[in-house]
Amino acid sequence: MKITYEHNLGVEAAYKKVGLIIDRLSDEYGSLIKDYSYNWSDDHRHMEFTISANRVVKVKGSLAIDDNKLIMEGSVPFVIRKIFPESKLEQMAREQLDRLFAGESLDIELNSLGLKR
């Protein structure tokens, strides 16, 4: 799945915002995440990540940042694709990015994903 999200922050500000998003996800959903890792390029324009909730729910992907957009690409586990069509996943991701870039809290439908906080 690939999502392009437009912003007007520039590379460094978007990089810092993504860092805040990662911290917020870790704080709010750390009990659900079994393991996660990410690695930024030296110029803060590219990140590779892996997030595992369990043996079934594992997402691998990348995030690229330029002056006016983020491009996220990643694998979506079959169990998630069975529940949500790709268009719904993209809509949910865009809504969360809008909220996070506006400084609001996360509002992910965890119960519908079969996960509980």
DSSP file (Angstrom, degrees, kcal/mol; ACC not computed):
  #  RESIDUE AA STRUCTURE BP1 BP2  ACC     N-H-->O    O-->H-N    N-H-->O    O-->H-N    TCO  KAPPA ALPHA  PHI   PSI    X-CA   Y-CA   Z-CA
    1    1 A M              0   0    0      0, 0.0    73,-2.3     0, 0.0     2,-0.4   0.000 360.0 360.0 360.0 140.5    0.0    0.0    0.0
    2    2 A K  E     -A   73   0A   0     71,-0.2     2,-0.4     2,-0.0    71,-0.2  -0.991 360.0-176.4-129.5 132.3    1.3    3.5   -0.8
    3    3 A I  E     -A   72   0A   0     69,-2.9    69,-3.1    -2,-0.4     2,-0.5  -0.995   9.7-161.0-129.8 127.7    0.0    6.8    0.6
    4    4 A T  E     -A   71   0A   0     -2,-0.4     2,-0.5    67,-0.2    67,-0.2  -0.945  12.3-172.0-106.9 125.7    1.1   10.2   -0.4
    5    5 A Y  E     -A   70   0A   0     65,-3.0    65,-2.9    -2,-0.5     2,-0.3  -0.972  13.4-141.9-123.1 120.8    0.3   12.9    2.1
    6    6 A E  E     +A   69   0A   0     -2,-0.5    63,-0.3    63,-0.2     2,-0.3  -0.587  27.2 163.7 -84.8 142.9    0.9   16.6    1.4
    7    7 A H        -     0   0    0     61,-2.1     3,-0.1    -2,-0.3     7,-0.0  -0.883  36.4-141.0-143.8 173.7    2.2   19.0    4.0
    8    8 A N  S    S+     0   0    0     -2,-0.3    60,-0.1     1,-0.1    59,-0.1  -0.060  72.8  99.2-129.2  33.2    3.7   22.5    4.1
    9    9 A L  S    S-     0   0    0      1,-0.2     4,-0.5     2,-0.0    59,-0.1   0.688  78.0-125.5 -95.1 -20.5    6.3   22.0    6.8
   10   10 A G     >  -     0   0    0     57,-1.4     4,-2.0    56,-0.2     5,-0.2  -0.158  40.0 -70.3  84.8 166.5    9.6   21.4    4.9
   11   11 A V  H  > S+     0   0    0      2,-0.2     4,-2.7     1,-0.2     5,-0.2   0.946 128.9  44.5 -64.2 -52.9   11.8   18.4    5.5
   12   12 A E  H  > S+     0   0    0      1,-0.2     4,-2.2     2,-0.2    -1,-0.2   0.902 115.7  46.3 -64.4 -42.5   13.2   19.1    8.9
   13   13 A A  H  > S+     0   0    0     -4,-0.5     4,-2.2     2,-0.2    -1,-0.2   0.899 114.4  48.2 -67.1 -39.1    9.9   20.2   10.5
   14   14 A A  H  X S+     0   0    0     -4,-2.0     4,-2.8     2,-0.2    -2,-0.2   0.902 109.8  53.3 -66.3 -40.0    8.1   17.2    9.0
   15   15 A Y  H  X S+     0   0    0     -4,-2.7     4,-2.0     1,-0.2    -2,-0.2   0.920 110.6  46.8 -58.5 -45.1   10.9   14.9   10.3
   16   16 A K  H  X S+     0   0    0     -4,-2.2     4,-2.0     2,-0.2    -2,-0.2   0.892 111.7  51.0 -65.3 -39.6   10.4   16.3   13.8
   17   17 A K  H  X S+     0   0    0     -4,-2.2     4,-2.3     2,-0.2    -2,-0.2   0.913 109.0  50.3 -64.7 -42.8    6.6   15.9   13.5
   18   18 A V  H  X S+     0   0    0     -4,-2.8     4,-2.6     1,-0.2    -1,-0.2   0.893 108.1  54.3 -62.2 -38.5    7.0   12.3   12.4
   19   19 A G  H  X S+     0   0    0     -4,-2.0     4,-2.2     1,-0.2    -1,-0.2   0.900 108.5  48.3 -60.6 -40.7    9.3   11.8   15.4
   20   20 A L  H  X S+     0   0    0     -4,-2.0     4,-2.7     2,-0.2    -2,-0.2   0.884 109.8  52.9 -65.2 -38.2    6.6   13.1   17.7
   21   21 A I  H  X S+     0   0    0     -4,-2.3     4,-2.9     2,-0.2    -2,-0.2   0.922 108.5  49.6 -62.5 -44.6    4.1   10.8   16.0
   22   22 A I  H  X S+     0   0    0     -4,-2.6     4,-2.4     1,-0.2    -2,-0.2   0.930 112.6  47.5 -61.0 -45.5    6.4    7.8   16.7
   23   23 A D  H  X S+     0   0    0     -4,-2.2     4,-2.7     2,-0.2    -2,-0.2   0.918 112.7  49.0 -60.6 -43.6    6.7    8.8   20.3
   24   24 A R  H  X S+     0   0    0     -4,-2.7     4,-3.1     2,-0.2     5,-0.3   0.912 110.9  49.4 -65.1 -43.3    3.0    9.3   20.6
   25   25 A L  H  X S+     0   0    0     -4,-2.9     4,-2.7     1,-0.2    -1,-0.2   0.924 112.4  48.7 -59.8 -44.1    2.2    5.9   19.1
   26   26 A S  H  X S+     0   0    0     -4,-2.4     4,-1.0    -5,-0.2    -2,-0.2   0.917 115.2  44.2 -62.5 -44.3    4.7    4.3   21.4
   27   27 A D  H  < S+     0   0    0     -4,-2.7    -2,-0.2     2,-0.2     4,-0.2   0.930 121.8  36.7 -65.6 -46.6    3.2    6.1   24.5
   28   28 A E  H  < S+     0   0    0     -4,-3.1    -2,-0.2     1,-0.2    -3,-0.2   0.803 133.4  22.0 -81.0 -30.0   -0.5    5.5   23.6
   29   29 A Y  H >X S+     0   0    0     -4,-2.7     3,-1.6    -5,-0.3     4,-1.3   0.177  81.6 116.4-126.1  17.1   -0.2    2.0   22.0
   30   30 A G  T 3< S+     0   0    0     -4,-1.0    -3,-0.1     1,-0.3    -1,-0.1   0.813  73.7  61.0 -57.6 -32.4    3.0    0.5   23.5
   31   31 A S  T 34 S+     0   0    0      1,-0.2    -1,-0.3    -4,-0.2    -2,-0.1   0.743 108.0  44.8 -69.0 -21.0    1.1   -2.2   25.3
   32   32 A L  T <4 S+     0   0    0     -3,-1.6     2,-0.7    83,-0.0    -1,-0.2   0.712  96.9  83.1 -90.7 -24.1   -0.2   -3.5   21.9
   33   33 A I     <  -     0   0    0     -4,-1.3    20,-0.3     1,-0.2     3,-0.1  -0.729  52.6-175.1 -91.1 116.9    3.1   -3.3   20.1
   34   34 A K  S    S-     0   0    0     18,-1.9     2,-0.3    -2,-0.7    19,-0.2   0.882  72.4  -7.6 -74.5 -39.5    5.3   -6.3   20.7
   35   35 A D  E     +B   52   0A   0     17,-1.9    17,-3.2    19,-0.1     2,-0.3  -0.984  62.6 173.3-157.8 142.7    8.3   -4.9   18.8
   36   36 A Y  E     +B   51   0A   0     -2,-0.3     2,-0.3    15,-0.2    15,-0.2  -0.991   1.5 176.7-150.5 152.4    9.1   -2.0   16.6
   37   37 A S  E     +B   50   0A   0     13,-2.4    13,-2.4    -2,-0.3     2,-0.3  -0.991   0.7 178.7-150.6 152.2   12.1   -0.6   14.9
   38   38 A Y  E     -B   49   0A   0     -2,-0.3     2,-0.4    11,-0.2    11,-0.2  -0.988   9.6-161.3-153.0 154.5   12.9    2.3   12.6
   39   39 A N  E     -B   48   0A   0      9,-2.1     9,-1.9    -2,-0.3     2,-0.3  -0.965   9.7-152.6-143.7 120.6   16.0    3.7   11.0
   40   40 A W  E     -B   47   0A   0     -2,-0.4     7,-0.2     7,-0.2     2,-0.1  -0.644  21.1-117.5 -91.5 148.2   16.4    7.2    9.5
   41   41 A S    >   -     0   0    0      5,-2.7     3,-1.8    -2,-0.3     5,-0.1  -0.411  36.5-104.3 -71.8 161.0   18.8    8.2    6.7
   42   42 A D  T 3  S+     0   0    0      1,-0.3    -1,-0.1     2,-0.1    -2,-0.0   0.807 121.8  50.8 -60.3 -31.2   21.4   10.8    7.7
   43   43 A D  T 3  S-     0   0    0      3,-0.0    -1,-0.3     1,-0.0    -2,-0.0   0.363 109.5-122.4 -91.6   7.3   19.5   13.6    5.8
   44   44 A H  S <  S+     0   0    0     -3,-1.8    -2,-0.1     2,-0.2     3,-0.1   0.708  83.1 111.7  64.1  22.8   16.2   12.7    7.5
   45   45 A R  S    S+     0   0    0      1,-0.2    20,-2.4    19,-0.1     2,-0.4   0.543  72.2  38.6-101.9  -8.8   14.5   12.1    4.2
   46   46 A H  E     - C   0  64A   0     18,-0.2    -5,-2.7    -5,-0.1     2,-0.4  -0.996  57.2-178.6-148.1 137.6   13.9    8.4    4.4
   47   47 A M  E     -BC  40  63A   0     16,-2.5    16,-2.5    -2,-0.4     2,-0.4  -0.999  12.1-156.7-136.4 138.0   13.0    5.9    7.1
   48   48 A E  E     -BC  39  62A   0     -9,-1.9    -9,-2.1    -2,-0.4     2,-0.3  -0.909  24.8-179.6-106.2 140.7   12.5    2.1    7.1
   49   49 A F  E     -BC  38  61A   0     12,-2.6    12,-2.5    -2,-0.4     2,-0.3  -0.975  23.0-167.4-143.6 157.1   10.3    0.7    9.8
   50   50 A T  E     -BC  37  60A   0    -13,-2.4   -13,-2.4    -2,-0.3     2,-0.4  -0.987   9.5-176.2-139.8 133.1    8.9   -2.6   11.2
   51   51 A I  E     -BC  36  59A   0      8,-2.7     8,-3.1    -2,-0.3     2,-0.4  -0.998   2.1-173.0-132.4 129.1    6.0   -2.8   13.7
   52   52 A S  E     +BC  35  58A   0    -17,-3.2   -17,-1.9    -2,-0.4   -18,-1.9  -0.985  18.6 172.9-125.2 126.9    4.8   -6.1   15.2
   53   53 A A  S    S-     0   0    0      4,-2.9     2,-0.3    -2,-0.4     5,-0.1   0.733  78.6 -34.7 -94.2 -31.5    1.7   -6.5   17.4
   54   54 A N  S    S-     0   0    0      3,-1.2    -1,-0.4   -19,-0.1   -19,-0.1  -0.891  83.6 -65.7-166.3-167.8    2.0  -10.3   17.3
   55   55 A R  S    S+     0   0    0     -2,-0.3     3,-0.1     1,-0.2     0, 0.0   0.776 132.0  40.5 -67.7 -23.9    3.0  -13.1   15.0
   56   56 A V  S    S+     0   0    0      1,-0.2     2,-1.0    21,-0.0    23,-0.2   0.870 107.3  60.4 -91.3 -42.0    0.1  -12.3   12.6
   57   57 A V        +     0   0    0     20,-0.1    -4,-2.9    22,-0.1    -3,-1.2  -0.760  66.1 144.2 -97.1  98.2    0.0   -8.5   12.6
   58   58 A K  E     -C   52   0A   0     -2,-1.0     2,-0.5    -6,-0.2    -6,-0.2  -0.996  26.5-166.8-137.2 128.3    3.4   -7.3   11.3
   59   59 A V  E     -C   51   0A   0     -8,-3.1    -8,-2.7    -2,-0.4     2,-0.4  -0.963   4.6-177.0-119.9 130.1    3.9   -4.2    9.1
   60   60 A K  E     +C   50   0A   0     -2,-0.5    15,-2.8    15,-0.3     2,-0.3  -0.964  26.2 122.1-120.2 141.8    7.1   -3.4    7.2
   61   61 A G  E     -CD  49  74A   0    -12,-2.5   -12,-2.6    -2,-0.4     2,-0.3  -0.961  44.2-109.4-172.2-168.9    7.5   -0.2    5.2
   62   62 A S  E     -CD  48  73A   0     11,-3.0    11,-2.5    -2,-0.3     2,-0.4  -0.956  11.5-152.9-142.1 158.6    9.2    3.0    4.4
   63   63 A L  E     -CD  47  72A   0    -16,-2.5   -16,-2.5    -2,-0.3     2,-0.4  -0.996   9.5-167.6-135.1 127.3    8.5    6.7    4.8
   64   64 A A  E     -CD  46  71A   0      7,-2.4     7,-2.6    -2,-0.4     2,-0.4  -0.950   6.1-162.3-116.4 137.8   10.0    9.3    2.5
   65   65 A I  E     + D   0  70A   0    -20,-2.4     2,-0.2    -2,-0.4     5,-0.2  -0.963  14.0 166.2-120.6 133.7    9.9   13.0    3.3
   66   66 A D        -     0   0    0      3,-2.5     3,-0.5    -2,-0.4   -56,-0.2  -0.726  57.3 -76.0-128.0-170.6   10.4   16.0    0.9
   67   67 A D  S    S+     0   0    0     -2,-0.2   -57,-1.4     1,-0.2     3,-0.1   0.755 125.7  14.2 -60.6 -25.9    9.6   19.7    1.3
   68   68 A N  S    S+     0   0    0      1,-0.2   -61,-2.1   -59,-0.1     2,-0.3   0.299 120.5  41.5-137.2  12.9    5.9   19.3    0.7
   69   69 A K  E     -A    6   0A   0     -3,-0.5    -3,-2.5   -63,-0.3     2,-0.4  -0.997  52.0-144.3-158.0 156.4    4.9   15.6    1.0
   70   70 A L  E     -AD   5  65A   0    -65,-2.9   -65,-3.0    -2,-0.3     2,-0.5  -0.940  15.5-159.9-112.5 140.9    5.3   12.3    2.9
   71   71 A I  E     -AD   4  64A   0     -7,-2.6    -7,-2.4    -2,-0.4     2,-0.5  -0.966   8.6-171.5-124.5 115.5    5.2    9.0    1.0
   72   72 A M  E     +AD   3  63A   0    -69,-3.1   -69,-2.9    -2,-0.5     2,-0.4  -0.900   6.0 176.7-107.0 132.3    4.5    6.0    3.0
   73   73 A E  E     +AD   2  62A   0    -11,-2.5   -11,-3.0    -2,-0.5     2,-0.3  -0.998  15.7 140.9-131.9 137.9    4.7    2.5    1.5
   74   74 A G  E     - D   0  61A   0    -73,-2.3     2,-0.4    -2,-0.4   -13,-0.3  -0.997  48.8 -96.4-167.6 165.3    4.2   -0.7    3.4
   75   75 A S        -     0   0    0    -15,-2.8   -15,-0.3    -2,-0.3    -2,-0.0  -0.713  31.4-150.9 -86.9 139.4    2.9   -4.2    3.6
   76   76 A V        -     0   0    0     -2,-0.4   -17,-0.1   -17,-0.1     5,-0.1  -0.962  24.9-114.7-112.4 123.9   -0.5   -4.7    5.1
   77   77 A P    >>  -     0   0    0      0, 0.0     4,-2.2     0, 0.0     3,-0.8  -0.200  20.4-120.2 -59.0 147.3   -1.0   -8.1    6.8
   78   78 A F  H 3> S+     0   0    0      1,-0.3     4,-2.0     2,-0.2     5,-0.2   0.872 111.9  59.3 -55.0 -41.8   -3.6  -10.3    5.3
   79   79 A V  H 3> S+     0   0    0    -23,-0.2     4,-0.7     1,-0.2    -1,-0.3   0.852 108.8  44.7 -61.0 -34.5   -5.7  -10.4    8.5
   80   80 A I  H X> S+     0   0    0     -3,-0.8     4,-2.8     2,-0.2     3,-0.7   0.901 110.6  53.5 -74.0 -42.6   -6.1   -6.6    8.3
   81   81 A R  H 3< S+     0   0    0     -4,-2.2    -2,-0.2     1,-0.2    -1,-0.2   0.794 103.6  58.3 -63.5 -27.3   -6.9   -6.6    4.6
   82   82 A K  H 3< S+     0   0    0     -4,-2.0    -1,-0.2    -5,-0.2    -2,-0.2   0.828 113.8  37.8 -69.0 -31.2   -9.6   -9.1    5.3
   83   83 A I  H << S+     0   0    0     -4,-0.7    -2,-0.2    -3,-0.7    -1,-0.2   0.882 125.5  31.1 -85.8 -42.8  -11.3   -6.6    7.7
   84   84 A F  S  < S-     0   0    0     -4,-2.8    -1,-0.2    -5,-0.1     2,-0.1  -0.962  76.1-129.7-123.5 130.6  -10.6   -3.4    5.8
   85   85 A P    >>  -     0   0    0      0, 0.0     4,-2.1     0, 0.0     3,-0.7  -0.391  36.5-106.5 -67.5 157.8  -10.4   -2.8    2.1
   86   86 A E  H 3> S+     0   0    0      1,-0.3     4,-2.6     2,-0.2     5,-0.2   0.854 120.3  57.7 -56.2 -37.2   -7.3   -0.8    1.0
   87   87 A S  H 3> S+     0   0    0      1,-0.2     4,-2.0     2,-0.2    -1,-0.3   0.878 107.5  47.5 -63.0 -36.7   -9.4    2.3    0.4
   88   88 A K  H <> S+     0   0    0     -3,-0.7     4,-2.7     2,-0.2    -2,-0.2   0.897 110.9  51.1 -70.3 -40.9  -10.7    2.2    4.0
   89   89 A L  H  X S+     0   0    0     -4,-2.1     4,-2.5     2,-0.2    -2,-0.2   0.911 111.1  48.6 -61.3 -42.3   -7.1    1.8    5.3
   90   90 A E  H  X S+     0   0    0     -4,-2.6     4,-2.6     2,-0.2    -2,-0.2   0.919 111.2  49.7 -64.5 -43.1   -5.9    4.7    3.3
   91   91 A Q  H  X S+     0   0    0     -4,-2.0     4,-2.4     1,-0.2    -2,-0.2   0.926 112.0  48.3 -60.8 -45.1   -8.8    6.9    4.5
   92   92 A M  H  X S+     0   0    0     -4,-2.7     4,-2.2     1,-0.2    -2,-0.2   0.910 111.8  49.6 -62.3 -42.7   -8.0    5.9    8.1
   93   93 A A  H  X S+     0   0    0     -4,-2.5     4,-2.6     1,-0.2    -2,-0.2   0.922 111.2  48.7 -63.6 -44.1   -4.3    6.7    7.7
   94   94 A R  H  X S+     0   0    0     -4,-2.6     4,-2.6     1,-0.2    -1,-0.2   0.903 110.2  51.5 -63.3 -41.1   -5.0   10.1    6.1
   95   95 A E  H  X S+     0   0    0     -4,-2.4     4,-2.2     2,-0.2    -1,-0.2   0.909 111.7  47.2 -61.8 -41.4   -7.4   11.0    8.9
   96   96 A Q  H  X S+     0   0    0     -4,-2.2     4,-3.1     2,-0.2     5,-0.2   0.903 111.3  50.6 -68.2 -40.5   -4.8   10.1   11.5
   97   97 A L  H  X S+     0   0    0     -4,-2.6     4,-2.9     2,-0.2     5,-0.3   0.917 109.7  51.2 -62.4 -42.0   -2.1   12.0    9.7
   98   98 A D  H  X S+     0   0    0     -4,-2.6     4,-1.2     2,-0.2    -2,-0.2   0.940 113.9  44.6 -57.6 -47.4   -4.5   15.1    9.6
   99   99 A R  H  <>S+     0   0    0     -4,-2.2     5,-3.0     1,-0.2     4,-0.3   0.931 115.7  46.3 -63.2 -46.7   -5.1   14.8   13.3
  100  100 A L  H ><5S+     0   0    0     -4,-3.1     3,-1.2     1,-0.2    -2,-0.2   0.892 111.3  49.8 -68.0 -40.1   -1.4   14.2   14.2
  101  101 A F  H 3<5S+     0   0    0     -4,-2.9    -1,-0.2     1,-0.3    -2,-0.2   0.745 110.3  52.8 -70.7 -20.6   -0.1   17.0   12.0
  102  102 A A  T 3<5S-     0   0    0     -4,-1.2    -1,-0.3    -5,-0.3    -2,-0.2   0.470 121.2-111.2 -88.6  -2.6   -2.7   19.3   13.6
  103  103 A G  T < 5S+     0   0    0     -3,-1.2    -3,-0.2    -4,-0.3    -2,-0.1   0.608  72.1 136.7  85.9  12.6   -1.4   18.2   17.1
  104  104 A E      < -     0   0    0     -5,-3.0    -1,-0.2    -6,-0.2     2,-0.1  -0.367  57.7 -93.7 -86.9 170.8   -4.5   16.3   18.0
  105  105 A S        -     0   0    0      1,-0.1    -1,-0.1    -2,-0.1     2,-0.1  -0.384  44.3 -93.4 -82.1 162.5   -4.6   12.8   19.7
  106  106 A L        -     0   0    0     -2,-0.1    -1,-0.1     1,-0.1   -10,-0.0  -0.389  32.3-174.0 -71.6 151.8   -4.8    9.5   18.0
  107  107 A D        +     0   0    0     -2,-0.1     2,-0.4     2,-0.0    -1,-0.1  -0.420  17.0 164.3-145.5  62.5   -8.1    7.9   17.4
  108  108 A I        -     0   0    0      1,-0.1     2,-2.0   -12,-0.0     3,-0.2  -0.681  43.3-123.3 -89.7 135.9   -7.5    4.5   15.9
  109  109 A E     >  +     0   0    0     -2,-0.4     4,-0.7     1,-0.2     3,-0.2  -0.524  41.9 167.2 -77.0  80.1  -10.3    2.0   16.0
  110  110 A L  T >4> +     0   0    0     -2,-2.0     5,-2.5     1,-0.2     3,-1.0   0.881  68.4  57.1 -67.8 -39.2   -8.4   -0.7   17.9
  111  111 A N  G >45S+     0   0    0      1,-0.3     3,-1.4     3,-0.2    -1,-0.2   0.877 103.9  53.6 -61.7 -36.2  -11.4   -2.9   18.6
  112  112 A S  G 345S+     0   0    0      1,-0.3    -1,-0.3    -3,-0.2    -2,-0.2   0.705 106.0  54.3 -72.2 -17.1  -12.3   -3.2   15.0
  113  113 A L  G <<5S-     0   0    0     -3,-1.0    -1,-0.3    -4,-0.7    -2,-0.2   0.443 121.1-110.6 -89.7  -1.1   -8.7   -4.4   14.4
  114  114 A G  T < 5S+     0   0    0     -3,-1.4     2,-0.3    -4,-0.3    -3,-0.2   0.680  82.4 117.6  80.7  17.9   -9.2   -7.1   17.0
  115  115 A L      < -     0   0    0     -5,-2.5     2,-0.4    -6,-0.1    -1,-0.3  -0.884  47.2-158.5-118.8 149.3   -6.8   -5.3   19.4
  116  116 A K              0   0    0     -2,-0.3     0, 0.0    -3,-0.1     0, 0.0  -0.984 360.0 360.0-128.7 140.9   -7.4   -3.9   22.8
  117  117 A R              0   0    0     -2,-0.4   -86,-0.1   -85,-0.0    -1,-0.1   0.455 360.0 360.0 -73.5 360.0   -5.5   -1.3   24.7
